[in-house]
Structures are given as structure tokens and as C-alpha cells.
Amino acid sequence: MVFQYHAKFNKRAGEQQLWTHENHAVELSTNNMIDTRLNYIHDNPARAGWVEQPEDYLYSSARNYADMESLIEIDRI
């Protein structure tokens, strides 16, 4: 039912839509803004209650920034 509800508001969706379109584009114009957004992304699994700490999430680049072994290869910013 929820998937059908969100599909009603997206003309490109079929009968159902798995995600909502509530994201907002933000220009990353300063290092502080980049750091803030990166921390927000890293904190999502912990806020959702999936892990205790952001670097505990196996598929997160937070592990790279904590100097832990990671499945993801990144270029640090």
C-alpha cells in the first residue's frame, strides 16, 4: 500500500515505488559542507539502529576514515 501511494506522485513510476523523492540537491562548495554531508551519510546506519557506530557498517566508507579494513575503495577528500 505504501509503495502504491508514493508511485501516485511520480509520473515515471509504475504502479509501485520503493523509495520517496524527498532528497534535496545541495552544492558542496566548502570543505566544511563536504565533511558535514559525509558525516551525515556515515551516521545513517547508526541512526537507523543497524549498527552501534558508523564504522561498524560493513558497506560504509566510514570504515576507511576510521583506518579499518573495508570492502570499499575510496579516495580520501
PDB file with one MODEL, atoms N, CA, C and O in Angstrom:
MODEL        1
ATOM      1  N   MET A   1       0.818  -1.189   0.000  1.00  0.00           N
ATOM      2  CA  MET A   1       0.000   0.000   0.000  1.00  0.00           C
ATOM      3  C   MET A   1       0.868   1.262   0.000  1.00  0.00           C
ATOM      4  O   MET A   1       0.579   2.202  -0.741  1.00  0.00           O
ATOM      5  N   VAL A   2       1.927   1.301   0.818  1.00  0.00           N
ATOM      6  CA  VAL A   2       2.817   2.465   0.877  1.00  0.00           C
ATOM      7  C   VAL A   2       3.506   2.666  -0.472  1.00  0.00           C
ATOM      8  O   VAL A   2       3.659   3.799  -0.930  1.00  0.00           O
ATOM      9  N   PHE A   3       3.922   1.569  -1.106  1.00  0.00           N
ATOM     10  CA  PHE A   3       4.611   1.666  -2.389  1.00  0.00           C
ATOM     11  C   PHE A   3       3.690   2.226  -3.470  1.00  0.00           C
ATOM     12  O   PHE A   3       4.134   2.981  -4.336  1.00  0.00           O
ATOM     13  N   GLN A   4       2.427   1.864  -3.423  1.00  0.00           N
ATOM     14  CA  GLN A   4       1.459   2.386  -4.389  1.00  0.00           C
ATOM     15  C   GLN A   4       1.215   3.877  -4.148  1.00  0.00           C
ATOM     16  O   GLN A   4       1.076   4.646  -5.099  1.00  0.00           O
ATOM     17  N   TYR A   5       1.164   4.278  -2.892  1.00  0.00           N
ATOM     18  CA  TYR A   5       0.945   5.681  -2.544  1.00  0.00           C
ATOM     19  C   TYR A   5       2.032   6.564  -3.148  1.00  0.00           C
ATOM     20  O   TYR A   5       1.723   7.579  -3.772  1.00  0.00           O
ATOM     21  N   HIS A   6       3.308   6.190  -2.973  1.00  0.00           N
ATOM     22  CA  HIS A   6       4.406   7.016  -3.480  1.00  0.00           C
ATOM     23  C   HIS A   6       4.471   6.995  -4.997  1.00  0.00           C
ATOM     24  O   HIS A   6       4.923   7.968  -5.599  1.00  0.00           O
ATOM     25  N   ALA A   7       4.040   5.930  -5.624  1.00  0.00           N
ATOM     26  CA  ALA A   7       4.044   5.859  -7.087  1.00  0.00           C
ATOM     27  C   ALA A   7       3.051   6.852  -7.687  1.00  0.00           C
ATOM     28  O   ALA A   7       3.255   7.319  -8.808  1.00  0.00           O
ATOM     29  N   LYS A   8       1.989   7.180  -6.970  1.00  0.00           N
ATOM     30  CA  LYS A   8       0.986   8.125  -7.476  1.00  0.00           C
ATOM     31  C   LYS A   8       1.580   9.490  -7.770  1.00  0.00           C
ATOM     32  O   LYS A   8       1.091  10.204  -8.645  1.00  0.00           O
ATOM     33  N   PHE A   9       2.632   9.863  -7.046  1.00  0.00           N
ATOM     34  CA  PHE A   9       3.202  11.201  -7.162  1.00  0.00           C
ATOM     35  C   PHE A   9       4.401  11.267  -8.107  1.00  0.00           C
ATOM     36  O   PHE A   9       5.042  12.313  -8.215  1.00  0.00           O
ATOM     37  N   ASN A  10       4.708  10.175  -8.784  1.00  0.00           N
ATOM     38  CA  ASN A  10       5.838  10.139  -9.704  1.00  0.00           C
ATOM     39  C   ASN A  10       5.350   9.610 -11.041  1.00  0.00           C
ATOM     40  O   ASN A  10       5.014   8.433 -11.164  1.00  0.00           O
ATOM     41  N   LYS A  11       5.313  10.478 -12.040  1.00  0.00           N
ATOM     42  CA  LYS A  11       4.786  10.066 -13.337  1.00  0.00           C
ATOM     43  C   LYS A  11       5.672   9.045 -14.039  1.00  0.00           C
ATOM     44  O   LYS A  11       5.213   8.373 -14.964  1.00  0.00           O
ATOM     45  N   ARG A  12       6.954   8.909 -13.615  1.00  0.00           N
ATOM     46  CA  ARG A  12       7.848   7.929 -14.232  1.00  0.00           C
ATOM     47  C   ARG A  12       7.774   6.571 -13.551  1.00  0.00           C
ATOM     48  O   ARG A  12       8.330   5.598 -14.061  1.00  0.00           O
ATOM     49  N   ALA A  13       7.102   6.487 -12.415  1.00  0.00           N
ATOM     50  CA  ALA A  13       6.999   5.209 -11.697  1.00  0.00           C
ATOM     51  C   ALA A  13       5.870   4.380 -12.299  1.00  0.00           C
ATOM     52  O   ALA A  13       4.974   4.908 -12.957  1.00  0.00           O
ATOM     53  N   GLY A  14       5.929   3.099 -12.067  1.00  0.00           N
ATOM     54  CA  GLY A  14       4.844   2.221 -12.479  1.00  0.00           C
ATOM     55  C   GLY A  14       3.741   2.271 -11.443  1.00  0.00           C
ATOM     56  O   GLY A  14       3.347   3.347 -10.993  1.00  0.00           O
ATOM     57  N   GLU A  15       3.247   1.107 -11.067  1.00  0.00           N
ATOM     58  CA  GLU A  15       2.176   1.046 -10.083  1.00  0.00           C
ATOM     59  C   GLU A  15       2.690   1.171  -8.654  1.00  0.00           C
ATOM     60  O   GLU A  15       1.935   1.525  -7.749  1.00  0.00           O
ATOM     61  N   GLN A  16       3.988   0.878  -8.448  1.00  0.00           N
ATOM     62  CA  GLN A  16       4.564   0.949  -7.113  1.00  0.00           C
ATOM     63  C   GLN A  16       5.941   1.599  -7.178  1.00  0.00           C
ATOM     64  O   GLN A  16       6.620   1.537  -8.203  1.00  0.00           O
ATOM     65  N   GLN A  17       6.344   2.220  -6.076  1.00  0.00           N
ATOM     66  CA  GLN A  17       7.662   2.865  -5.996  1.00  0.00           C
ATOM     67  C   GLN A  17       8.272   2.531  -4.642  1.00  0.00           C
ATOM     68  O   GLN A  17       7.628   2.700  -3.607  1.00  0.00           O
ATOM     69  N   LEU A  18       9.514   2.057  -4.651  1.00  0.00           N
ATOM     70  CA  LEU A  18      10.167   1.599  -3.429  1.00  0.00           C
ATOM     71  C   LEU A  18      10.666   2.743  -2.551  1.00  0.00           C
ATOM     72  O   LEU A  18      10.716   2.580  -1.332  1.00  0.00           O
ATOM     73  N   TRP A  19      11.038   3.896  -3.118  1.00  0.00           N
ATOM     74  CA  TRP A  19      11.598   4.998  -2.339  1.00  0.00           C
ATOM     75  C   TRP A  19      10.808   6.268  -2.590  1.00  0.00           C
ATOM     76  O   TRP A  19      10.100   6.382  -3.591  1.00  0.00           O
ATOM     77  N   THR A  20      10.933   7.218  -1.680  1.00  0.00           N
ATOM     78  CA  THR A  20      10.296   8.519  -1.846  1.00  0.00           C
ATOM     79  C   THR A  20      11.286   9.459  -2.509  1.00  0.00           C
ATOM     80  O   THR A  20      12.488   9.192  -2.531  1.00  0.00           O
ATOM     81  N   HIS A  21      10.788  10.548  -3.042  1.00  0.00           N
ATOM     82  CA  HIS A  21      11.643  11.539  -3.695  1.00  0.00           C
ATOM     83  C   HIS A  21      11.703  12.788  -2.825  1.00  0.00           C
ATOM     84  O   HIS A  21      11.219  13.851  -3.210  1.00  0.00           O
ATOM     85  N   GLU A  22      12.297  12.646  -1.661  1.00  0.00           N
ATOM     86  CA  GLU A  22      12.371  13.757  -0.726  1.00  0.00           C
ATOM     87  C   GLU A  22      13.798  14.250  -0.540  1.00  0.00           C
ATOM     88  O   GLU A  22      14.090  14.954   0.427  1.00  0.00           O
ATOM     89  N   ASN A  23      14.686  13.889  -1.453  1.00  0.00           N
ATOM     90  CA  ASN A  23      16.059  14.374  -1.329  1.00  0.00           C
ATOM     91  C   ASN A  23      16.153  15.774  -1.928  1.00  0.00           C
ATOM     92  O   ASN A  23      15.354  16.151  -2.786  1.00  0.00           O
ATOM     93  N   HIS A  24      17.124  16.524  -1.470  1.00  0.00           N
ATOM     94  CA  HIS A  24      17.304  17.902  -1.922  1.00  0.00           C
ATOM     95  C   HIS A  24      18.760  18.088  -2.334  1.00  0.00           C
ATOM     96  O   HIS A  24      19.674  17.862  -1.540  1.00  0.00           O
ATOM     97  N   ALA A  25      18.964  18.498  -3.564  1.00  0.00           N
ATOM     98  CA  ALA A  25      20.321  18.722  -4.054  1.00  0.00           C
ATOM     99  C   ALA A  25      20.947  19.897  -3.304  1.00  0.00           C
ATOM    100  O   ALA A  25      20.306  20.927  -3.099  1.00  0.00           O
ATOM    101  N   VAL A  26      22.185  19.730  -2.906  1.00  0.00           N
ATOM    102  CA  VAL A  26      22.913  20.770  -2.185  1.00  0.00           C
ATOM    103  C   VAL A  26      24.285  20.908  -2.831  1.00  0.00           C
ATOM    104  O   VAL A  26      24.976  19.913  -3.047  1.00  0.00           O
ATOM    105  N   GLU A  27      24.683  22.145  -3.140  1.00  0.00           N
ATOM    106  CA  GLU A  27      26.005  22.383  -3.697  1.00  0.00           C
ATOM    107  C   GLU A  27      27.051  22.234  -2.596  1.00  0.00           C
ATOM    108  O   GLU A  27      26.959  22.871  -1.547  1.00  0.00           O
ATOM    109  N   LEU A  28      28.032  21.395  -2.846  1.00  0.00           N
ATOM    110  CA  LEU A  28      29.102  21.175  -1.871  1.00  0.00           C
ATOM    111  C   LEU A  28      30.232  22.142  -2.179  1.00  0.00           C
ATOM    112  O   LEU A  28      31.184  21.799  -2.879  1.00  0.00           O
ATOM    113  N   SER A  29      30.120  23.338  -1.657  1.00  0.00           N
ATOM    114  CA  SER A  29      31.032  24.411  -2.051  1.00  0.00           C
ATOM    115  C   SER A  29      32.190  24.648  -1.076  1.00  0.00           C
ATOM    116  O   SER A  29      33.145  25.347  -1.413  1.00  0.00           O
ATOM    117  N   THR A  30      32.113  24.073   0.124  1.00  0.00           N
ATOM    118  CA  THR A  30      33.198  24.262   1.084  1.00  0.00           C
ATOM    119  C   THR A  30      33.596  22.908   1.672  1.00  0.00           C
ATOM    120  O   THR A  30      32.822  21.952   1.637  1.00  0.00           O
ATOM    121  N   ASN A  31      34.804  22.843   2.207  1.00  0.00           N
ATOM    122  CA  ASN A  31      35.248  21.607   2.855  1.00  0.00           C
ATOM    123  C   ASN A  31      34.367  21.266   4.055  1.00  0.00           C
ATOM    124  O   ASN A  31      34.084  20.095   4.309  1.00  0.00           O
ATOM    125  N   ASN A  32      33.938  22.281   4.783  1.00  0.00           N
ATOM    126  CA  ASN A  32      33.065  22.061   5.937  1.00  0.00           C
ATOM    127  C   ASN A  32      31.741  21.422   5.504  1.00  0.00           C
ATOM    128  O   ASN A  32      31.249  20.502   6.156  1.00  0.00           O
ATOM    129  N   MET A  33      31.178  21.909   4.414  1.00  0.00           N
ATOM    130  CA  MET A  33      29.921  21.353   3.928  1.00  0.00           C
ATOM    131  C   MET A  33      30.112  19.903   3.471  1.00  0.00           C
ATOM    132  O   MET A  33      29.257  19.053   3.723  1.00  0.00           O
ATOM    133  N   ILE A  34      31.221  19.625   2.807  1.00  0.00           N
ATOM    134  CA  ILE A  34      31.516  18.254   2.373  1.00  0.00           C
ATOM    135  C   ILE A  34      31.639  17.344   3.591  1.00  0.00           C
ATOM    136  O   ILE A  34      31.068  16.254   3.608  1.00  0.00           O
ATOM    137  N   ASP A  35      32.377  17.780   4.605  1.00  0.00           N
ATOM    138  CA  ASP A  35      32.536  16.985   5.825  1.00  0.00           C
ATOM    139  C   ASP A  35      31.193  16.742   6.510  1.00  0.00           C
ATOM    140  O   ASP A  35      30.926  15.635   6.977  1.00  0.00           O
ATOM    141  N   THR A  36      30.356  17.764   6.570  1.00  0.00           N
ATOM    142  CA  THR A  36      29.042  17.641   7.206  1.00  0.00           C
ATOM    143  C   THR A  36      28.190  16.604   6.494  1.00  0.00           C
ATOM    144  O   THR A  36      27.567  15.762   7.140  1.00  0.00           O
ATOM    145  N   ARG A  37      28.158  16.659   5.180  1.00  0.00           N
ATOM    146  CA  ARG A  37      27.354  15.702   4.398  1.00  0.00           C
ATOM    147  C   ARG A  37      27.924  14.291   4.494  1.00  0.00           C
ATOM    148  O   ARG A  37      27.171  13.322   4.593  1.00  0.00           O
ATOM    149  N   LEU A  38      29.230  14.171   4.466  1.00  0.00           N
ATOM    150  CA  LEU A  38      29.866  12.857   4.575  1.00  0.00           C
ATOM    151  C   LEU A  38      29.556  12.230   5.933  1.00  0.00           C
ATOM    152  O   LEU A  38      29.241  11.043   6.011  1.00  0.00           O
ATOM    153  N   ASN A  39      29.644  13.017   6.993  1.00  0.00           N
ATOM    154  CA  ASN A  39      29.301  12.514   8.327  1.00  0.00           C
ATOM    155  C   ASN A  39      27.838  12.117   8.414  1.00  0.00           C
ATOM    156  O   ASN A  39      27.501  11.118   9.049  1.00  0.00           O
ATOM    157  N   TYR A  40      26.967  12.889   7.782  1.00  0.00           N
ATOM    158  CA  TYR A  40      25.532  12.565   7.760  1.00  0.00           C
ATOM    159  C   TYR A  40      25.315  11.191   7.110  1.00  0.00           C
ATOM    160  O   TYR A  40      24.575  10.362   7.639  1.00  0.00           O
ATOM    161  N   ILE A  41      25.957  10.959   5.976  1.00  0.00           N
ATOM    162  CA  ILE A  41      25.830   9.679   5.270  1.00  0.00           C
ATOM    163  C   ILE A  41      26.397   8.543   6.117  1.00  0.00           C
ATOM    164  O   ILE A  41      25.789   7.479   6.229  1.00  0.00           O
ATOM    165  N   HIS A  42      27.555   8.775   6.707  1.00  0.00           N
ATOM    166  CA  HIS A  42      28.177   7.747   7.544  1.00  0.00           C
ATOM    167  C   HIS A  42      27.322   7.417   8.763  1.00  0.00           C
ATOM    168  O   HIS A  42      27.281   6.263   9.191  1.00  0.00           O
ATOM    169  N   ASP A  43      26.644   8.401   9.325  1.00  0.00           N
ATOM    170  CA  ASP A  43      25.845   8.197  10.536  1.00  0.00           C
ATOM    171  C   ASP A  43      24.511   7.496  10.283  1.00  0.00           C
ATOM    172  O   ASP A  43      23.899   6.997  11.227  1.00  0.00           O
ATOM    173  N   ASN A  44      24.048   7.447   9.043  1.00  0.00           N
ATOM    174  CA  ASN A  44      22.726   6.873   8.751  1.00  0.00           C
ATOM    175  C   ASN A  44      22.529   5.454   9.292  1.00  0.00           C
ATOM    176  O   ASN A  44      21.502   5.211   9.927  1.00  0.00           O
ATOM    177  N   PRO A  45      23.440   4.508   9.083  1.00  0.00           N
ATOM    178  CA  PRO A  45      23.207   3.156   9.618  1.00  0.00           C
ATOM    179  C   PRO A  45      23.121   3.116  11.145  1.00  0.00           C
ATOM    180  O   PRO A  45      22.368   2.316  11.700  1.00  0.00           O
ATOM    181  N   ALA A  46      23.877   3.964  11.818  1.00  0.00           N
ATOM    182  CA  ALA A  46      23.816   4.013  13.283  1.00  0.00           C
ATOM    183  C   ALA A  46      22.497   4.641  13.740  1.00  0.00           C
ATOM    184  O   ALA A  46      21.884   4.164  14.695  1.00  0.00           O
ATOM    185  N   ARG A  47      22.060   5.700  13.069  1.00  0.00           N
ATOM    186  CA  ARG A  47      20.781   6.330  13.416  1.00  0.00           C
ATOM    187  C   ARG A  47      19.618   5.370  13.187  1.00  0.00           C
ATOM    188  O   ARG A  47      18.627   5.400  13.917  1.00  0.00           O
ATOM    189  N   ALA A  48      19.743   4.518  12.170  1.00  0.00           N
ATOM    190  CA  ALA A  48      18.690   3.542  11.876  1.00  0.00           C
ATOM    191  C   ALA A  48      18.701   2.380  12.866  1.00  0.00           C
ATOM    192  O   ALA A  48      17.774   1.571  12.887  1.00  0.00           O
ATOM    193  N   GLY A  49      19.745   2.296  13.681  1.00  0.00           N
ATOM    194  CA  GLY A  49      19.837   1.230  14.664  1.00  0.00           C
ATOM    195  C   GLY A  49      20.406  -0.071  14.123  1.00  0.00           C
ATOM    196  O   GLY A  49      20.318  -1.110  14.778  1.00  0.00           O
ATOM    197  N   TRP A  50      20.985  -0.020  12.941  1.00  0.00           N
ATOM    198  CA  TRP A  50      21.559  -1.229  12.330  1.00  0.00           C
ATOM    199  C   TRP A  50      22.902  -1.582  12.963  1.00  0.00           C
ATOM    200  O   TRP A  50      23.262  -2.756  13.060  1.00  0.00           O
ATOM    201  N   VAL A  51      23.638  -0.560  13.392  1.00  0.00           N
ATOM    202  CA  VAL A  51      24.964  -0.757  13.999  1.00  0.00           C
ATOM    203  C   VAL A  51      25.106   0.204  15.173  1.00  0.00           C
ATOM    204  O   VAL A  51      24.342   1.159  15.311  1.00  0.00           O
ATOM    205  N   GLU A  52      26.098  -0.068  16.013  1.00  0.00           N
ATOM    206  CA  GLU A  52      26.364   0.800  17.164  1.00  0.00           C
ATOM    207  C   GLU A  52      27.094   2.073  16.735  1.00  0.00           C
ATOM    208  O   GLU A  52      26.735   3.176  17.148  1.00  0.00           O
ATOM    209  N   GLN A  53      28.127   1.905  15.897  1.00  0.00           N
ATOM    210  CA  GLN A  53      28.949   3.020  15.417  1.00  0.00           C
ATOM    211  C   GLN A  53      28.956   3.010  13.886  1.00  0.00           C
ATOM    212  O   GLN A  53      28.852   1.940  13.286  1.00  0.00           O
ATOM    213  N   PRO A  54      29.076   4.177  13.240  1.00  0.00           N
ATOM    214  CA  PRO A  54      29.076   4.229  11.774  1.00  0.00           C
ATOM    215  C   PRO A  54      30.098   3.296  11.131  1.00  0.00           C
ATOM    216  O   PRO A  54      29.811   2.681  10.104  1.00  0.00           O
ATOM    217  N   GLU A  55      31.287   3.184  11.721  1.00  0.00           N
ATOM    218  CA  GLU A  55      32.329   2.341  11.115  1.00  0.00           C
ATOM    219  C   GLU A  55      32.046   0.852  11.284  1.00  0.00           C
ATOM    220  O   GLU A  55      32.757   0.025  10.715  1.00  0.00           O
ATOM    221  N   ASP A  56      31.023   0.497  12.054  1.00  0.00           N
ATOM    222  CA  ASP A  56      30.638  -0.911  12.193  1.00  0.00           C
ATOM    223  C   ASP A  56      29.855  -1.419  10.981  1.00  0.00           C
ATOM    224  O   ASP A  56      29.731  -2.628  10.784  1.00  0.00           O
ATOM    225  N   TYR A  57      29.330  -0.502  10.172  1.00  0.00           N
ATOM    226  CA  TYR A  57      28.555  -0.901   8.995  1.00  0.00           C
ATOM    227  C   TYR A  57      29.521  -1.344   7.892  1.00  0.00           C
ATOM    228  O   TYR A  57      30.328  -0.552   7.406  1.00  0.00           O
ATOM    229  N   LEU A  58      29.429  -2.596   7.512  1.00  0.00           N
ATOM    230  CA  LEU A  58      30.390  -3.220   6.614  1.00  0.00           C
ATOM    231  C   LEU A  58      30.506  -2.515   5.256  1.00  0.00           C
ATOM    232  O   LEU A  58      31.591  -2.488   4.676  1.00  0.00           O
ATOM    233  N   TYR A  59      29.424  -1.953   4.747  1.00  0.00           N
ATOM    234  CA  TYR A  59      29.410  -1.363   3.409  1.00  0.00           C
ATOM    235  C   TYR A  59      29.520   0.159   3.432  1.00  0.00           C
ATOM    236  O   TYR A  59      29.008   0.833   2.538  1.00  0.00           O
ATOM    237  N   SER A  60      30.182   0.696   4.440  1.00  0.00           N
ATOM    238  CA  SER A  60      30.310   2.141   4.573  1.00  0.00           C
ATOM    239  C   SER A  60      31.762   2.574   4.440  1.00  0.00           C
ATOM    240  O   SER A  60      32.671   1.881   4.898  1.00  0.00           O
ATOM    241  N   SER A  61      31.971   3.714   3.815  1.00  0.00           N
ATOM    242  CA  SER A  61      33.315   4.274   3.744  1.00  0.00           C
ATOM    243  C   SER A  61      33.748   4.844   5.095  1.00  0.00           C
ATOM    244  O   SER A  61      34.896   5.265   5.245  1.00  0.00           O
ATOM    245  N   ALA A  62      32.853   4.863   6.071  1.00  0.00           N
ATOM    246  CA  ALA A  62      33.244   5.285   7.422  1.00  0.00           C
ATOM    247  C   ALA A  62      34.370   4.394   7.938  1.00  0.00           C
ATOM    248  O   ALA A  62      35.207   4.834   8.725  1.00  0.00           O
ATOM    249  N   ARG A  63      34.386   3.147   7.493  1.00  0.00           N
ATOM    250  CA  ARG A  63      35.455   2.221   7.886  1.00  0.00           C
ATOM    251  C   ARG A  63      36.807   2.714   7.368  1.00  0.00           C
ATOM    252  O   ARG A  63      37.810   2.615   8.075  1.00  0.00           O
ATOM    253  N   ASN A  64      36.846   3.235   6.163  1.00  0.00           N
ATOM    254  CA  ASN A  64      38.083   3.764   5.594  1.00  0.00           C
ATOM    255  C   ASN A  64      38.597   4.943   6.420  1.00  0.00           C
ATOM    256  O   ASN A  64      39.789   5.038   6.712  1.00  0.00           O
ATOM    257  N   TYR A  65      37.686   5.836   6.788  1.00  0.00           N
ATOM    258  CA  TYR A  65      38.069   7.022   7.540  1.00  0.00           C
ATOM    259  C   TYR A  65      38.482   6.676   8.966  1.00  0.00           C
ATOM    260  O   TYR A  65      39.154   7.472   9.623  1.00  0.00           O
ATOM    261  N   ALA A  66      38.086   5.492   9.458  1.00  0.00           N
ATOM    262  CA  ALA A  66      38.486   5.030  10.793  1.00  0.00           C
ATOM    263  C   ALA A  66      39.720   4.125  10.703  1.00  0.00           C
ATOM    264  O   ALA A  66      40.095   3.478  11.681  1.00  0.00           O
ATOM    265  N   ASP A  67      40.346   4.086   9.521  1.00  0.00           N
ATOM    266  CA  ASP A  67      41.534   3.251   9.278  1.00  0.00           C
ATOM    267  C   ASP A  67      41.280   1.778   9.584  1.00  0.00           C
ATOM    268  O   ASP A  67      42.120   1.093  10.167  1.00  0.00           O
ATOM    269  N   MET A  68      40.098   1.307   9.176  1.00  0.00           N
ATOM    270  CA  MET A  68      39.727  -0.093   9.337  1.00  0.00           C
ATOM    271  C   MET A  68      39.700  -0.772   7.969  1.00  0.00           C
ATOM    272  O   MET A  68      39.607  -0.101   6.941  1.00  0.00           O
ATOM    273  N   GLU A  69      39.781  -2.085   7.958  1.00  0.00           N
ATOM    274  CA  GLU A  69      39.660  -2.836   6.712  1.00  0.00           C
ATOM    275  C   GLU A  69      38.262  -2.594   6.142  1.00  0.00           C
ATOM    276  O   GLU A  69      37.274  -2.586   6.876  1.00  0.00           O
ATOM    277  N   SER A  70      38.193  -2.399   4.826  1.00  0.00           N
ATOM    278  CA  SER A  70      36.919  -2.049   4.199  1.00  0.00           C
ATOM    279  C   SER A  70      36.730  -2.783   2.883  1.00  0.00           C
ATOM    280  O   SER A  70      37.695  -3.158   2.217  1.00  0.00           O
ATOM    281  N   LEU A  71      35.476  -2.979   2.523  1.00  0.00           N
ATOM    282  CA  LEU A  71      35.150  -3.558   1.219  1.00  0.00           C
ATOM    283  C   LEU A  71      35.143  -2.502   0.128  1.00  0.00           C
ATOM    284  O   LEU A  71      35.144  -2.826  -1.060  1.00  0.00           O
ATOM    285  N   ILE A  72      35.135  -1.246   0.531  1.00  0.00           N
ATOM    286  CA  ILE A  72      35.006  -0.131  -0.401  1.00  0.00           C
ATOM    287  C   ILE A  72      36.352   0.574  -0.544  1.00  0.00           C
ATOM    288  O   ILE A  72      37.009   0.896   0.445  1.00  0.00           O
ATOM    289  N   GLU A  73      36.745   0.806  -1.785  1.00  0.00           N
ATOM    290  CA  GLU A  73      37.973   1.559  -2.048  1.00  0.00           C
ATOM    291  C   GLU A  73      37.588   3.014  -2.298  1.00  0.00           C
ATOM    292  O   GLU A  73      36.716   3.304  -3.116  1.00  0.00           O
ATOM    293  N   ILE A  74      38.241   3.914  -1.592  1.00  0.00           N
ATOM    294  CA  ILE A  74      37.901   5.344  -1.740  1.00  0.00           C
ATOM    295  C   ILE A  74      39.161   6.167  -1.972  1.00  0.00           C
ATOM    296  O   ILE A  74      40.282   5.728  -1.715  1.00  0.00           O
ATOM    297  N   ASP A  75      38.932   7.368  -2.464  1.00  0.00           N
ATOM    298  CA  ASP A  75      39.962   8.405  -2.488  1.00  0.00           C
ATOM    299  C   ASP A  75      39.561   9.401  -1.428  1.00  0.00           C
ATOM    300  O   ASP A  75      38.509  10.030  -1.547  1.00  0.00           O
ATOM    301  N   ARG A  76      40.358   9.566  -0.402  1.00  0.00           N
ATOM    302  CA  ARG A  76      40.007  10.486   0.686  1.00  0.00           C
ATOM    303  C   ARG A  76      39.958  11.923   0.195  1.00  0.00           C
ATOM    304  O   ARG A  76      40.743  12.340  -0.657  1.00  0.00           O
ATOM    305  N   ILE A  77      39.021  12.662   0.750  1.00  0.00           N
ATOM    306  CA  ILE A  77      38.858  14.076   0.392  1.00  0.00           C
ATOM    307  C   ILE A  77      39.382  14.957   1.489  1.00  0.00           C
ATOM    308  O   ILE A  77      39.333  16.182   1.373  1.00  0.00           O
TER     309      ILE A  77
ENDMDL
END
